[in-house]
Amino acid sequence: MCSVTQRYNSKAIHHVTRKERMMSTRRLIVFKYSSSLVNAPAHQFFDAIKIEKNDKGKPARSFGDYTVTIDKSFIPQGVELIEML
């Protein structure tokens, strides 16, 4: 019984690591403060970013199936928004 469990666990781990290798970063959004003091709470930045599925009736297959929008009106003075990637 022990060898069956070990074999199953090693296959499950291999499957997870194989999937992780296929994942990649598509967008990186950086918030840069103008001073060492925090200009706004973190939840204010999360509220500025919206991710929506384009077709809610179909399963998502790629990054293109989503729309990422940034509402810059949520970003306070003294904070620079940098999009990298």
mmCIF file of the C-alpha atoms, coordinates in Angstrom:
data_MODEL
# 
_entry.id   MODEL 
# 
loop_
_atom_site.group_PDB 
_atom_site.id 
_atom_site.type_symbol 
_atom_site.label_atom_id 
_atom_site.label_alt_id 
_atom_site.label_comp_id 
_atom_site.label_asym_id 
_atom_site.label_entity_id 
_atom_site.label_seq_id 
_atom_site.pdbx_PDB_ins_code 
_atom_site.Cartn_x 
_atom_site.Cartn_y 
_atom_site.Cartn_z 
_atom_site.occupancy 
_atom_site.B_iso_or_equiv 
_atom_site.pdbx_formal_charge 
_atom_site.auth_seq_id 
_atom_site.auth_comp_id 
_atom_site.auth_asym_id 
_atom_site.auth_atom_id 
_atom_site.pdbx_PDB_model_num 
ATOM 1  C CA . MET A 1 1  ? 0.000   0.000  0.000   1.00 0.00 ? 1  MET A CA 1 
ATOM 2  C CA . CYS A 1 2  ? 2.823   2.364  0.807   1.00 0.00 ? 2  CYS A CA 1 
ATOM 3  C CA . SER A 1 3  ? 4.435   2.018  -2.635  1.00 0.00 ? 3  SER A CA 1 
ATOM 4  C CA . VAL A 1 4  ? 1.110   2.748  -4.384  1.00 0.00 ? 4  VAL A CA 1 
ATOM 5  C CA . THR A 1 5  ? 0.690   5.941  -2.342  1.00 0.00 ? 5  THR A CA 1 
ATOM 6  C CA . GLN A 1 6  ? 4.268   7.020  -3.054  1.00 0.00 ? 6  GLN A CA 1 
ATOM 7  C CA . ARG A 1 7  ? 3.837   6.383  -6.772  1.00 0.00 ? 7  ARG A CA 1 
ATOM 8  C CA . TYR A 1 8  ? 0.582   8.400  -6.838  1.00 0.00 ? 8  TYR A CA 1 
ATOM 9  C CA . ASN A 1 9  ? 2.145   11.297 -4.907  1.00 0.00 ? 9  ASN A CA 1 
ATOM 10 C CA . SER A 1 10 ? 5.185   11.448 -7.187  1.00 0.00 ? 10 SER A CA 1 
ATOM 11 C CA . LYS A 1 11 ? 2.920   11.551 -10.288 1.00 0.00 ? 11 LYS A CA 1 
ATOM 12 C CA . ALA A 1 12 ? 0.768   14.286 -8.743  1.00 0.00 ? 12 ALA A CA 1 
ATOM 13 C CA . ILE A 1 13 ? 3.849   16.360 -7.911  1.00 0.00 ? 13 ILE A CA 1 
ATOM 14 C CA . HIS A 1 14 ? 5.230   15.857 -11.433 1.00 0.00 ? 14 HIS A CA 1 
ATOM 15 C CA . HIS A 1 15 ? 1.906   16.982 -12.922 1.00 0.00 ? 15 HIS A CA 1 
ATOM 16 C CA . VAL A 1 16 ? 1.848   20.169 -10.797 1.00 0.00 ? 16 VAL A CA 1 
ATOM 17 C CA . THR A 1 17 ? 5.445   21.115 -11.607 1.00 0.00 ? 17 THR A CA 1 
ATOM 18 C CA . ARG A 1 18 ? 4.859   20.496 -15.311 1.00 0.00 ? 18 ARG A CA 1 
ATOM 19 C CA . LYS A 1 19 ? 1.877   22.888 -15.253 1.00 0.00 ? 19 LYS A CA 1 
ATOM 20 C CA . GLU A 1 20 ? 3.859   25.531 -13.348 1.00 0.00 ? 20 GLU A CA 1 
ATOM 21 C CA . ARG A 1 21 ? 6.509   25.554 -16.072 1.00 0.00 ? 21 ARG A CA 1 
ATOM 22 C CA . MET A 1 22 ? 3.823   26.490 -18.594 1.00 0.00 ? 22 MET A CA 1 
ATOM 23 C CA . MET A 1 23 ? 2.696   29.520 -16.571 1.00 0.00 ? 23 MET A CA 1 
ATOM 24 C CA . SER A 1 24 ? 4.222   32.900 -17.312 1.00 0.00 ? 24 SER A CA 1 
ATOM 25 C CA . THR A 1 25 ? 3.858   36.486 -16.207 1.00 0.00 ? 25 THR A CA 1 
ATOM 26 C CA . ARG A 1 26 ? 1.727   38.513 -18.597 1.00 0.00 ? 26 ARG A CA 1 
ATOM 27 C CA . ARG A 1 27 ? 1.619   41.874 -16.887 1.00 0.00 ? 27 ARG A CA 1 
ATOM 28 C CA . LEU A 1 28 ? 3.438   43.539 -14.017 1.00 0.00 ? 28 LEU A CA 1 
ATOM 29 C CA . ILE A 1 29 ? 1.991   46.675 -12.465 1.00 0.00 ? 29 ILE A CA 1 
ATOM 30 C CA . VAL A 1 30 ? 4.265   48.579 -10.076 1.00 0.00 ? 30 VAL A CA 1 
ATOM 31 C CA . PHE A 1 31 ? 3.247   51.436 -7.807  1.00 0.00 ? 31 PHE A CA 1 
ATOM 32 C CA . LYS A 1 32 ? 6.159   53.739 -6.969  1.00 0.00 ? 32 LYS A CA 1 
ATOM 33 C CA . TYR A 1 33 ? 5.857   56.203 -4.106  1.00 0.00 ? 33 TYR A CA 1 
ATOM 34 C CA . SER A 1 34 ? 7.378   59.678 -4.409  1.00 0.00 ? 34 SER A CA 1 
ATOM 35 C CA . SER A 1 35 ? 8.697   59.475 -0.821  1.00 0.00 ? 35 SER A CA 1 
ATOM 36 C CA . SER A 1 36 ? 9.479   56.830 1.775   1.00 0.00 ? 36 SER A CA 1 
ATOM 37 C CA . LEU A 1 37 ? 6.147   57.548 3.449   1.00 0.00 ? 37 LEU A CA 1 
ATOM 38 C CA . VAL A 1 38 ? 3.172   55.531 2.221   1.00 0.00 ? 38 VAL A CA 1 
ATOM 39 C CA . ASN A 1 39 ? 0.840   57.767 0.200   1.00 0.00 ? 39 ASN A CA 1 
ATOM 40 C CA . ALA A 1 40 ? -2.189  55.455 0.266   1.00 0.00 ? 40 ALA A CA 1 
ATOM 41 C CA . PRO A 1 41 ? -3.369  52.098 1.668   1.00 0.00 ? 41 PRO A CA 1 
ATOM 42 C CA . ALA A 1 42 ? -2.803  48.987 -0.460  1.00 0.00 ? 42 ALA A CA 1 
ATOM 43 C CA . HIS A 1 43 ? -6.526  48.268 -0.958  1.00 0.00 ? 43 HIS A CA 1 
ATOM 44 C CA . GLN A 1 44 ? -6.827  51.533 -2.886  1.00 0.00 ? 44 GLN A CA 1 
ATOM 45 C CA . PHE A 1 45 ? -4.428  50.174 -5.529  1.00 0.00 ? 45 PHE A CA 1 
ATOM 46 C CA . PHE A 1 46 ? -6.267  46.842 -5.755  1.00 0.00 ? 46 PHE A CA 1 
ATOM 47 C CA . ASP A 1 47 ? -9.511  48.755 -6.321  1.00 0.00 ? 47 ASP A CA 1 
ATOM 48 C CA . ALA A 1 48 ? -7.883  50.498 -9.297  1.00 0.00 ? 48 ALA A CA 1 
ATOM 49 C CA . ILE A 1 49 ? -7.239  47.232 -11.171 1.00 0.00 ? 49 ILE A CA 1 
ATOM 50 C CA . LYS A 1 50 ? -10.146 45.302 -12.695 1.00 0.00 ? 50 LYS A CA 1 
ATOM 51 C CA . ILE A 1 51 ? -9.822  41.931 -14.420 1.00 0.00 ? 51 ILE A CA 1 
ATOM 52 C CA . GLU A 1 52 ? -12.870 40.737 -16.325 1.00 0.00 ? 52 GLU A CA 1 
ATOM 53 C CA . LYS A 1 53 ? -13.531 37.661 -18.411 1.00 0.00 ? 53 LYS A CA 1 
ATOM 54 C CA . ASN A 1 54 ? -14.531 38.566 -21.970 1.00 0.00 ? 54 ASN A CA 1 
ATOM 55 C CA . ASP A 1 55 ? -17.005 35.712 -22.574 1.00 0.00 ? 55 ASP A CA 1 
ATOM 56 C CA . LYS A 1 56 ? -18.513 34.492 -19.321 1.00 0.00 ? 56 LYS A CA 1 
ATOM 57 C CA . GLY A 1 57 ? -20.203 31.559 -21.072 1.00 0.00 ? 57 GLY A CA 1 
ATOM 58 C CA . LYS A 1 58 ? -16.944 29.872 -22.143 1.00 0.00 ? 58 LYS A CA 1 
ATOM 59 C CA . PRO A 1 59 ? -14.030 28.602 -20.070 1.00 0.00 ? 59 PRO A CA 1 
ATOM 60 C CA . ALA A 1 60 ? -10.904 30.753 -20.265 1.00 0.00 ? 60 ALA A CA 1 
ATOM 61 C CA . ARG A 1 61 ? -8.124  29.233 -22.356 1.00 0.00 ? 61 ARG A CA 1 
ATOM 62 C CA . SER A 1 62 ? -5.620  32.091 -22.565 1.00 0.00 ? 62 SER A CA 1 
ATOM 63 C CA . PHE A 1 63 ? -4.694  35.497 -21.210 1.00 0.00 ? 63 PHE A CA 1 
ATOM 64 C CA . GLY A 1 64 ? -6.532  37.021 -24.174 1.00 0.00 ? 64 GLY A CA 1 
ATOM 65 C CA . ASP A 1 65 ? -9.794  35.748 -22.722 1.00 0.00 ? 65 ASP A CA 1 
ATOM 66 C CA . TYR A 1 66 ? -9.527  38.452 -20.037 1.00 0.00 ? 66 TYR A CA 1 
ATOM 67 C CA . THR A 1 67 ? -9.519  42.244 -20.109 1.00 0.00 ? 67 THR A CA 1 
ATOM 68 C CA . VAL A 1 68 ? -7.335  44.085 -17.593 1.00 0.00 ? 68 VAL A CA 1 
ATOM 69 C CA . THR A 1 69 ? -8.190  47.744 -16.998 1.00 0.00 ? 69 THR A CA 1 
ATOM 70 C CA . ILE A 1 70 ? -6.594  50.273 -14.672 1.00 0.00 ? 70 ILE A CA 1 
ATOM 71 C CA . ASP A 1 71 ? -8.685  53.168 -13.419 1.00 0.00 ? 71 ASP A CA 1 
ATOM 72 C CA . LYS A 1 72 ? -6.041  55.822 -12.846 1.00 0.00 ? 72 LYS A CA 1 
ATOM 73 C CA . SER A 1 73 ? -8.494  58.012 -10.935 1.00 0.00 ? 73 SER A CA 1 
ATOM 74 C CA . PHE A 1 74 ? -7.943  55.666 -7.949  1.00 0.00 ? 74 PHE A CA 1 
ATOM 75 C CA . ILE A 1 75 ? -4.189  56.402 -7.951  1.00 0.00 ? 75 ILE A CA 1 
ATOM 76 C CA . PRO A 1 76 ? -3.418  59.275 -5.528  1.00 0.00 ? 76 PRO A CA 1 
ATOM 77 C CA . GLN A 1 77 ? -1.009  62.153 -6.095  1.00 0.00 ? 77 GLN A CA 1 
ATOM 78 C CA . GLY A 1 78 ? 2.591   61.199 -5.384  1.00 0.00 ? 78 GLY A CA 1 
ATOM 79 C CA . VAL A 1 79 ? 2.235   57.644 -6.664  1.00 0.00 ? 79 VAL A CA 1 
ATOM 80 C CA . GLU A 1 80 ? 3.578   56.669 -10.080 1.00 0.00 ? 80 GLU A CA 1 
ATOM 81 C CA . LEU A 1 81 ? 2.026   53.706 -11.886 1.00 0.00 ? 81 LEU A CA 1 
ATOM 82 C CA . ILE A 1 82 ? 4.559   51.753 -13.957 1.00 0.00 ? 82 ILE A CA 1 
ATOM 83 C CA . GLU A 1 83 ? 3.473   48.966 -16.322 1.00 0.00 ? 83 GLU A CA 1 
ATOM 84 C CA . MET A 1 84 ? 6.291   46.538 -16.979 1.00 0.00 ? 84 MET A CA 1 
ATOM 85 C CA . LEU A 1 85 ? 5.593   43.778 -19.544 1.00 0.00 ? 85 LEU A CA 1 
# 
